[in-house]
Amino acid sequence: MSQAHVRQQASLAVMDKTMQTSEAKGNQVVQMLQQSVQSVPHPTHGGQIDLKG
């Protein structure tokens, strides 16, 4: 009984660590995407110059 409990606790600890790592990597991907979207210029801004005066 004790061995099964230790095995279960170890399995849960590994799963918890895996979930934490996955969450951290997901947050990094979100940050990277947000930064890339901010650096892309708008497709219709700056394409024409208004020469009327």
SEFIZA-3560 file (N, C-alpha, C; in Angstrom, 3 decimals):
REM SEFIZA-3560
<numar><xx>0.823</xx><yy>-1.193</yy><zz>0.000</zz><atom>N</atom></numar>
<numar><xx>0.000</xx><yy>0.000</yy><zz>0.000</zz><atom>CA</atom></numar>
<numar><xx>0.867</xx><yy>1.257</yy><zz>0.000</zz><atom>C</atom></numar>
<numar><xx>1.905</xx><yy>1.280</yy><zz>0.787</zz><atom>N</atom></numar>
<numar><xx>2.776</xx><yy>2.439</yy><zz>0.888</zz><atom>CA</atom></numar>
<numar><xx>3.532</xx><yy>2.671</yy><zz>-0.417</zz><atom>C</atom></numar>
<numar><xx>3.956</xx><yy>1.581</yy><zz>-1.042</zz><atom>N</atom></numar>
<numar><xx>4.688</xx><yy>1.705</yy><zz>-2.299</zz><atom>CA</atom></numar>
<numar><xx>3.790</xx><yy>2.301</yy><zz>-3.387</zz><atom>C</atom></numar>
<numar><xx>2.554</xx><yy>1.905</yy><zz>-3.424</zz><atom>N</atom></numar>
<numar><xx>1.609</xx><yy>2.434</yy><zz>-4.405</zz><atom>CA</atom></numar>
<numar><xx>1.367</xx><yy>3.920</yy><zz>-4.148</zz><atom>C</atom></numar>
<numar><xx>1.307</xx><yy>4.300</yy><zz>-2.889</zz><atom>N</atom></numar>
<numar><xx>1.101</xx><yy>5.708</yy><zz>-2.543</zz><atom>CA</atom></numar>
<numar><xx>2.299</xx><yy>6.552</yy><zz>-2.989</zz><atom>C</atom></numar>
<numar><xx>3.503</xx><yy>6.060</yy><zz>-2.749</zz><atom>N</atom></numar>
<numar><xx>4.712</xx><yy>6.784</yy><zz>-3.165</zz><atom>CA</atom></numar>
<numar><xx>4.768</xx><yy>6.905</yy><zz>-4.676</zz><atom>C</atom></numar>
<numar><xx>4.415</xx><yy>5.826</yy><zz>-5.359</zz><atom>N</atom></numar>
<numar><xx>4.409</xx><yy>5.837</yy><zz>-6.826</zz><atom>CA</atom></numar>
<numar><xx>3.392</xx><yy>6.856</yy><zz>-7.347</zz><atom>C</atom></numar>
<numar><xx>2.226</xx><yy>6.912</yy><zz>-6.726</zz><atom>N</atom></numar>
<numar><xx>1.194</xx><yy>7.850</yy><zz>-7.136</zz><atom>CA</atom></numar>
<numar><xx>1.650</xx><yy>9.286</yy><zz>-6.879</zz><atom>C</atom></numar>
<numar><xx>2.265</xx><yy>9.553</yy><zz>-5.748</zz><atom>N</atom></numar>
<numar><xx>2.748</xx><yy>10.893</yy><zz>-5.433</zz><atom>CA</atom></numar>
<numar><xx>3.841</xx><yy>11.325</yy><zz>-6.410</zz><atom>C</atom></numar>
<numar><xx>4.729</xx><yy>10.404</yy><zz>-6.762</zz><atom>N</atom></numar>
<numar><xx>5.781</xx><yy>10.719</yy><zz>-7.733</zz><atom>CA</atom></numar>
<numar><xx>5.180</xx><yy>11.031</yy><zz>-9.095</zz><atom>C</atom></numar>
<numar><xx>4.185</xx><yy>10.260</yy><zz>-9.487</zz><atom>N</atom></numar>
<numar><xx>3.523</xx><yy>10.487</yy><zz>-10.771</zz><atom>CA</atom></numar>
<numar><xx>2.841</xx><yy>11.851</yy><zz>-10.794</zz><atom>C</atom></numar>
<numar><xx>2.176</xx><yy>12.207</yy><zz>-9.707</zz><atom>N</atom></numar>
<numar><xx>1.521</xx><yy>13.510</yy><zz>-9.630</zz><atom>CA</atom></numar>
<numar><xx>2.536</xx><yy>14.651</yy><zz>-9.647</zz><atom>C</atom></numar>
<numar><xx>3.678</xx><yy>14.453</yy><zz>-8.991</zz><atom>N</atom></numar>
<numar><xx>4.715</xx><yy>15.490</yy><zz>-8.981</zz><atom>CA</atom></numar>
<numar><xx>5.265</xx><yy>15.715</yy><zz>-10.387</zz><atom>C</atom></numar>
<numar><xx>5.475</xx><yy>14.632</yy><zz>-11.128</zz><atom>N</atom></numar>
<numar><xx>5.974</xx><yy>14.751</yy><zz>-12.508</zz><atom>CA</atom></numar>
<numar><xx>4.934</xx><yy>15.446</yy><zz>-13.382</zz><atom>C</atom></numar>
<numar><xx>3.661</xx><yy>15.080</yy><zz>-13.212</zz><atom>N</atom></numar>
<numar><xx>2.598</xx><yy>15.702</yy><zz>-13.989</zz><atom>CA</atom></numar>
<numar><xx>2.497</xx><yy>17.196</yy><zz>-13.674</zz><atom>C</atom></numar>
<numar><xx>2.620</xx><yy>17.542</yy><zz>-12.401</zz><atom>N</atom></numar>
<numar><xx>2.555</xx><yy>18.949</yy><zz>-12.010</zz><atom>CA</atom></numar>
<numar><xx>3.697</xx><yy>19.741</yy><zz>-12.642</zz><atom>C</atom></numar>
<numar><xx>4.889</xx><yy>19.186</yy><zz>-12.611</zz><atom>N</atom></numar>
<numar><xx>6.052</xx><yy>19.857</yy><zz>-13.207</zz><atom>CA</atom></numar>
<numar><xx>5.861</xx><yy>20.015</yy><zz>-14.716</zz><atom>C</atom></numar>
<numar><xx>5.321</xx><yy>19.004</yy><zz>-15.365</zz><atom>N</atom></numar>
<numar><xx>5.069</xx><yy>19.069</yy><zz>-16.806</zz><atom>CA</atom></numar>
<numar><xx>4.055</xx><yy>20.152</yy><zz>-17.130</zz><atom>C</atom></numar>
<numar><xx>3.010</xx><yy>20.250</yy><zz>-16.328</zz><atom>N</atom></numar>
<numar><xx>1.994</xx><yy>21.284</yy><zz>-16.553</zz><atom>CA</atom></numar>
<numar><xx>2.573</xx><yy>22.677</yy><zz>-16.349</zz><atom>C</atom></numar>
<numar><xx>3.405</xx><yy>22.856</yy><zz>-15.336</zz><atom>N</atom></numar>
<numar><xx>4.027</xx><yy>24.152</yy><zz>-15.093</zz><atom>CA</atom></numar>
<numar><xx>4.935</xx><yy>24.547</yy><zz>-16.257</zz><atom>C</atom></numar>
<numar><xx>5.712</xx><yy>23.593</yy><zz>-16.749</zz><atom>N</atom></numar>
<numar><xx>6.605</xx><yy>23.857</yy><zz>-17.877</zz><atom>CA</atom></numar>
<numar><xx>5.801</xx><yy>24.215</yy><zz>-19.122</zz><atom>C</atom></numar>
<numar><xx>4.727</xx><yy>23.482</yy><zz>-19.371</zz><atom>N</atom></numar>
<numar><xx>3.884</xx><yy>23.760</yy><zz>-20.544</zz><atom>CA</atom></numar>
<numar><xx>3.247</xx><yy>25.135</yy><zz>-20.444</zz><atom>C</atom></numar>
<numar><xx>2.802</xx><yy>25.495</yy><zz>-19.264</zz><atom>N</atom></numar>
<numar><xx>2.195</xx><yy>26.812</yy><zz>-19.079</zz><atom>CA</atom></numar>
<numar><xx>3.214</xx><yy>27.922</yy><zz>-19.317</zz><atom>C</atom></numar>
<numar><xx>4.424</xx><yy>27.738</yy><zz>-18.800</zz><atom>N</atom></numar>
<numar><xx>5.472</xx><yy>28.748</yy><zz>-18.995</zz><atom>CA</atom></numar>
<numar><xx>5.809</xx><yy>28.899</yy><zz>-20.471</zz><atom>C</atom></numar>
<numar><xx>5.913</xx><yy>27.788</yy><zz>-21.182</zz><atom>N</atom></numar>
<numar><xx>6.214</xx><yy>27.857</yy><zz>-22.618</zz><atom>CA</atom></numar>
<numar><xx>5.072</xx><yy>28.496</yy><zz>-23.388</zz><atom>C</atom></numar>
<numar><xx>3.842</xx><yy>28.206</yy><zz>-22.992</zz><atom>N</atom></numar>
<numar><xx>2.687</xx><yy>28.829</yy><zz>-23.633</zz><atom>CA</atom></numar>
<numar><xx>2.682</xx><yy>30.335</yy><zz>-23.429</zz><atom>C</atom></numar>
<numar><xx>3.025</xx><yy>30.771</yy><zz>-22.220</zz><atom>N</atom></numar>
<numar><xx>3.102</xx><yy>32.205</yy><zz>-21.945</zz><atom>CA</atom></numar>
<numar><xx>4.188</xx><yy>32.866</yy><zz>-22.778</zz><atom>C</atom></numar>
<numar><xx>5.305</xx><yy>32.162</yy><zz>-22.979</zz><atom>N</atom></numar>
<numar><xx>6.381</xx><yy>32.714</yy><zz>-23.809</zz><atom>CA</atom></numar>
<numar><xx>5.919</xx><yy>32.863</yy><zz>-25.259</zz><atom>C</atom></numar>
<numar><xx>5.166</xx><yy>31.898</yy><zz>-25.752</zz><atom>N</atom></numar>
<numar><xx>4.657</xx><yy>31.972</yy><zz>-27.127</zz><atom>CA</atom></numar>
<numar><xx>3.688</xx><yy>33.149</yy><zz>-27.265</zz><atom>C</atom></numar>
<numar><xx>2.820</xx><yy>33.338</yy><zz>-26.275</zz><atom>N</atom></numar>
<numar><xx>1.879</xx><yy>34.452</yy><zz>-26.310</zz><atom>CA</atom></numar>
<numar><xx>2.628</xx><yy>35.781</yy><zz>-26.331</zz><atom>C</atom></numar>
<numar><xx>3.645</xx><yy>35.901</yy><zz>-25.486</zz><atom>N</atom></numar>
<numar><xx>4.447</xx><yy>37.135</yy><zz>-25.460</zz><atom>CA</atom></numar>
<numar><xx>5.125</xx><yy>37.378</yy><zz>-26.807</zz><atom>C</atom></numar>
<numar><xx>5.679</xx><yy>36.327</yy><zz>-27.378</zz><atom>N</atom></numar>
<numar><xx>6.369</xx><yy>36.455</yy><zz>-28.656</zz><atom>CA</atom></numar>
<numar><xx>5.392</xx><yy>36.903</yy><zz>-29.745</zz><atom>C</atom></numar>
<numar><xx>4.193</xx><yy>36.339</yy><zz>-29.752</zz><atom>N</atom></numar>
<numar><xx>3.194</xx><yy>36.725</yy><zz>-30.750</zz><atom>CA</atom></numar>
<numar><xx>2.739</xx><yy>38.165</yy><zz>-30.555</zz><atom>C</atom></numar>
<numar><xx>2.570</xx><yy>38.585</yy><zz>-29.309</zz><atom>N</atom></numar>
<numar><xx>2.168</xx><yy>39.963</yy><zz>-29.048</zz><atom>CA</atom></numar>
<numar><xx>3.243</xx><yy>40.939</yy><zz>-29.523</zz><atom>C</atom></numar>
<numar><xx>4.502</xx><yy>40.612</yy><zz>-29.300</zz><atom>N</atom></numar>
<numar><xx>5.590</xx><yy>41.483</yy><zz>-29.741</zz><atom>CA</atom></numar>
<numar><xx>5.671</xx><yy>41.530</yy><zz>-31.260</zz><atom>C</atom></numar>
<numar><xx>5.440</xx><yy>40.404</yy><zz>-31.923</zz><atom>N</atom></numar>
<numar><xx>5.537</xx><yy>40.394</yy><zz>-33.385</zz><atom>CA</atom></numar>
<numar><xx>4.387</xx><yy>41.168</yy><zz>-34.010</zz><atom>C</atom></numar>
<numar><xx>3.222</xx><yy>41.128</yy><zz>-33.408</zz><atom>N</atom></numar>
<numar><xx>2.070</xx><yy>41.868</yy><zz>-33.933</zz><atom>CA</atom></numar>
<numar><xx>2.302</xx><yy>43.364</yy><zz>-33.782</zz><atom>C</atom></numar>
<numar><xx>2.917</xx><yy>43.779</yy><zz>-32.688</zz><atom>N</atom></numar>
<numar><xx>3.170</xx><yy>45.195</yy><zz>-32.452</zz><atom>CA</atom></numar>
<numar><xx>4.205</xx><yy>45.753</yy><zz>-33.423</zz><atom>C</atom></numar>
<numar><xx>5.124</xx><yy>44.935</yy><zz>-33.909</zz><atom>N</atom></numar>
<numar><xx>6.188</xx><yy>45.439</yy><zz>-34.773</zz><atom>CA</atom></numar>
<numar><xx>5.811</xx><yy>45.433</yy><zz>-36.255</zz><atom>C</atom></numar>
<numar><xx>4.689</xx><yy>44.822</yy><zz>-36.612</zz><atom>N</atom></numar>
<numar><xx>4.259</xx><yy>44.781</yy><zz>-38.009</zz><atom>CA</atom></numar>
<numar><xx>3.497</xx><yy>46.068</yy><zz>-38.324</zz><atom>C</atom></numar>
<numar><xx>3.913</xx><yy>46.781</yy><zz>-39.379</zz><atom>N</atom></numar>
<numar><xx>3.199</xx><yy>48.016</yy><zz>-39.731</zz><atom>CA</atom></numar>
<numar><xx>1.807</xx><yy>47.715</yy><zz>-40.282</zz><atom>C</atom></numar>
<numar><xx>0.924</xx><yy>48.667</yy><zz>-40.127</zz><atom>N</atom></numar>
<numar><xx>-0.434</xx><yy>48.531</yy><zz>-40.645</zz><atom>CA</atom></numar>
<numar><xx>-0.373</xx><yy>48.565</yy><zz>-42.172</zz><atom>C</atom></numar>
<numar><xx>-1.090</xx><yy>47.687</yy><zz>-42.876</zz><atom>N</atom></numar>
<numar><xx>-0.966</xx><yy>47.596</yy><zz>-44.334</zz><atom>CA</atom></numar>
<numar><xx>-1.452</xx><yy>48.810</yy><zz>-45.096</zz><atom>C</atom></numar>
<numar><xx>-2.329</xx><yy>49.636</yy><zz>-44.537</zz><atom>N</atom></numar>
<numar><xx>-2.845</xx><yy>50.782</yy><zz>-45.290</zz><atom>CA</atom></numar>
<numar><xx>-2.301</xx><yy>52.111</yy><zz>-44.785</zz><atom>C</atom></numar>
<numar><xx>-1.533</xx><yy>52.119</yy><zz>-43.727</zz><atom>N</atom></numar>
<numar><xx>-0.985</xx><yy>53.382</yy><zz>-43.204</zz><atom>CA</atom></numar>
<numar><xx>0.380</xx><yy>53.675</yy><zz>-43.831</zz><atom>C</atom></numar>
<numar><xx>0.547</xx><yy>54.892</yy><zz>-44.265</zz><atom>N</atom></numar>
<numar><xx>1.838</xx><yy>55.314</yy><zz>-44.802</zz><atom>CA</atom></numar>
<numar><xx>2.087</xx><yy>54.985</yy><zz>-46.243</zz><atom>C</atom></numar>
<numar><xx>1.088</xx><yy>54.516</yy><zz>-46.939</zz><atom>N</atom></numar>
<numar><xx>1.273</xx><yy>54.129</yy><zz>-48.338</zz><atom>CA</atom></numar>
<numar><xx>1.057</xx><yy>55.283</yy><zz>-49.299</zz><atom>C</atom></numar>
<numar><xx>0.447</xx><yy>56.356</yy><zz>-48.835</zz><atom>N</atom></numar>
<numar><xx>0.154</xx><yy>57.506</yy><zz>-49.704</zz><atom>CA</atom></numar>
<numar><xx>0.559</xx><yy>58.793</yy><zz>-48.996</zz><atom>C</atom></numar>
<numar><xx>0.901</xx><yy>59.772</yy><zz>-49.811</zz><atom>N</atom></numar>
<numar><xx>1.250</xx><yy>61.100</yy><zz>-49.267</zz><atom>CA</atom></numar>
<numar><xx>0.205</xx><yy>62.080</yy><zz>-49.766</zz><atom>C</atom></numar>
<numar><xx>-0.350</xx><yy>62.853</yy><zz>-48.867</zz><atom>N</atom></numar>
<numar><xx>-1.345</xx><yy>63.868</yy><zz>-49.219</zz><atom>CA</atom></numar>
<numar><xx>-0.621</xx><yy>65.150</yy><zz>-49.611</zz><atom>C</atom></numar>
<numar><xx>-0.703</xx><yy>65.523</yy><zz>-50.872</zz><atom>N</atom></numar>
<numar><xx>0.003</xx><yy>66.690</yy><zz>-51.374</zz><atom>CA</atom></numar>
<numar><xx>-0.892</xx><yy>67.912</yy><zz>-51.509</zz><atom>C</atom></numar>
<numar><xx>-2.116</xx><yy>67.817</yy><zz>-51.090</zz><atom>N</atom></numar>
<numar><xx>-3.027</xx><yy>68.960</yy><zz>-51.169</zz><atom>CA</atom></numar>
<numar><xx>-2.611</xx><yy>69.996</yy><zz>-50.125</zz><atom>C</atom></numar>
<numar><xx>-2.676</xx><yy>71.210</yy><zz>-50.449</zz><atom>N</atom></numar>
<numar><xx>-2.266</xx><yy>72.177</yy><zz>-49.462</zz><atom>CA</atom></numar>
<numar><xx>-2.977</xx><yy>73.401</yy><zz>-49.476</zz><atom>C</atom></numar>
//
